[in-house]
Amino acid sequence: MRFDATIATAETVGEYLELFTPDLKSAAECSQWADIAKKYRLRSDIVFAQWLPQVAEELAGTDVRVGTGINFPMGVDAPAAKAKAVEESLRLGANTIDFTMNHRALNSDRVDIVEEELRLFADIASDVERKVIIEVCYLSDDGIRQACDLIAGLGIEWVKTSTGQYQGPNMEQVTVILDRLKGTPTRCKVSGVKFPRAQNAYAFLMAGVEIIGSQGVVEIIEGLDKLRALGVLPAYKG
């Protein structure tokens, strides 16, 4: 669903935001973040697989999706190993999965590896929402286009720019993705939004991105009215 800044509010913008907490260290902290996901009506709460059963239980009865990342952040495991991780994540309760593509294989002309891992992912996770992280900072524009073609060709729902652990995407790279996905059902998620985080997050959303993934979701939500007051975002029209 396309973002419309003229009708967005702090109560509704959470539907475009996915929380990811790579530094999560305890069950108590996991609960705190799950409470934030519920409070701000976030799209998803994405955690490492060990936390999936707890998050699934705590978010039961809400509209917040429960997600995890596969082979995060490197993406270099063998396709069969990544497929097993997908199966285990599904068993543990994930209903949205962010799969790290082997961009090193793509860059070394081993497209066969990428094709195999994406096919396995598409098949095994066919009953849940699927996203593929392509790590744009390591790809040329042609590499980004090639990755988009492979992902969209398998009917996978989302191309995700980055893990957020390296350099984040710039607007030019996101534009390459959006242009390449035109005419397909596959859409774009951005992660790795850098400072100033709220300002950049809304710029990506207004450009046509439909999900922002970040640990700074509260900062992004609370930045909405501040940026509107400054004239950076258009006035609320309801």
N, C-alpha and C positions, 0 to 999 in steps of 0.2 A: 504494500500500500504506500503510495507516494506521500511524502511529508508535505504538509501545507502549513507554513508558519503563521498564516493569518488566523487559523483556528486552533493551533496548538496551545496547550496550557501545561502547567507543571503537573497537573493531574492526569494528563493524557499522553505526554511525550514519552513516557516509559515504555509504551508499546513499540517504540523504535529502538530500544536500548537493551543490550544483553550484557549482563554482569559476568565478568571473569575474574577470579581471585587466585592468581598463580602463587601467591605467598601464604595461602591458607595453612594454618599450623595446628588447629585444634578443633574439636567438636563444638566447643562454645563459640569460637569465632565463626565456624560454619553456620551456626544458628543465627548469629548476629547478621550475617550477610543474607541469609534466607529471609529474615525479618525485613531487611531493606528491600529485597526483591518484592515482597508482598506489599509493603508500605507504598512503594512508588509504582506498583503495578507494572513491573518490568516484563519485557517479552520473555526472557530466559535467565536462569541462574546456571552458569556453566562452571563446572568444577572438575578436578582430577577424579579419576574413576573411583578411588577409595571412598570419596565422600558421596557418591551417587545414592546409595540407599538412604542415608540420612536426609539428603536434600529432597529426594522423592517423597519421603514420609512427611517432611515438614511443609512441603508445598502441595500436598494432596488436597484436592478440593478447590484449588486456585487455578487461574488461567496461565500461571507462570510455567514455562517449559523447563524441563530438567535436562541439562546437557553436559557433554564432556568433550575433550579434545583427544584425538587419536595421534599417537607418535609425535606429540607436541614437545618442543618446537622444531625438531630437526627434520622429521619426515623421511628418514633414510632407511628405516627397517624394510625387510623384504615384504613383498605384497602379502604373502601368506601370514606372516606375523602380524601385520596390520589388520588383516581380515579377522584373525583371532581376537584382537583387541576390540574390534567393532562388535563381534558376537558377545564378548564379555560385558561390554558397556550396555548393550541392549538387555542382557540378563539382569544387570544391576539397576535398571530403571531409566536409562536415558531415552528421551523422545526427541532430542535434537542432537546431532553429532557434527562436530567440526573436525574434519579429516585433513591432516597436513600432507600435502602432495610432496613427492620427492622431486623438488625443483632441480636438484643436482643431476638427477637422471635426465630430466628434460634438457638441461644445458649441455649434457655430454652425449646427446643424440641417442640416448636409450629411451626413446619414446615408448618402446614395447613395455618397459617396466611401469611407466606411468599409466599406460593403457590398461595393464593387468590390474594394478592396484585400484584404479578408479572403477573398473568393471566389477571387481569383487565388492567394493564399497557400495556401489549402486545396487547390486543384487542383494547383499546381506541386509542392508539398512533400508530396503524398499518401503517398509511400513512406517518409517519415521522421517523427520525432516533432515535433509543432508546438505552439508556445506563443505566446500573444499578450499583449504587455505593454500594460496599459490605463492606467497611471499614475494611480492612484486619488486622489492628492493634488490633481488638477485636475478631478475629477469629483464631482458630487453623488451621493448614494445612488441616485437614480433613474438617473443616467448610468451608474453601475456596473452596475445591473441590466440596463440596455439593452445595454451592452457584453457582459455575460455571455450574454444571450439570442442576440445575433448570433454569438458565438463558438461556443456550444454548438449552435446551430442548424445550423452548418456541419460539425459533427462534429470540430472541432478539440479536441485532447486536453487542453490546459491554458490556464487564465486565469492570467496572471502579474500581480501587483499593481503592480509598479514597475520602473523601470530602476535604481533605487538612486542616481541622480544628483541627485535632488531630495528632497523630504520622503518618508520611508518611510511605510508603511501603519500604521494603528492597528488594534486588535483589532475595533473596531466595523465598520470597512470590510471587514476580512477576513470577519467574520461575515455581512455582506451578500452577499459572494461565495459563501461556503459554503452559505448558505440558498438562494440563487438557483440554484445548480448541483445541488441535490438532485434526484434522479430522472433525471439525465443522466450520461453517461459522462465528462463534462469535469470536471477536477479543478483544484485551486488550488496555485500556486507563489507564494511570497513572496520578494521581494527588497527591499533597502533597509532591512534590519534594523539598527536603530541601538543605541547604547550604552544599557544593558549588553547587548552583542550575544548572548552565549551564553544568558543568561536569557530574552531576548525570543525568540530563535530556538526554544527549546524550548517556550515558551508557545504560539507559533503552531503548532508541530507537534502539541502535545497538544490544540489546538483543532480539528484536522482538516486542516490544511495538510499536503501530502505532499512538497513540495520546498521547501528553503530555498536561495536563491542568494546567494552572498556571496564577497568576497575574504577574509573572515575565517573560512574553514572550519576552519583549525587551532585557532583560539581557541574555536570552537563545540564541536569534538570534545573538546578538552582540558577544556572546562568541564563536560562531562557528569558525571564523577565528583565534581567539586567541588560542583556543585549538588545531587547526590544526598547527599553527606556533610552538607550544610547542611539537608537536608530539603525543599529546594525541588522536587526530583524524587523520585518514589517509590523505595523500595528495590528493588534488583535481585532478581528472583525466578527468573531463568533459565527 
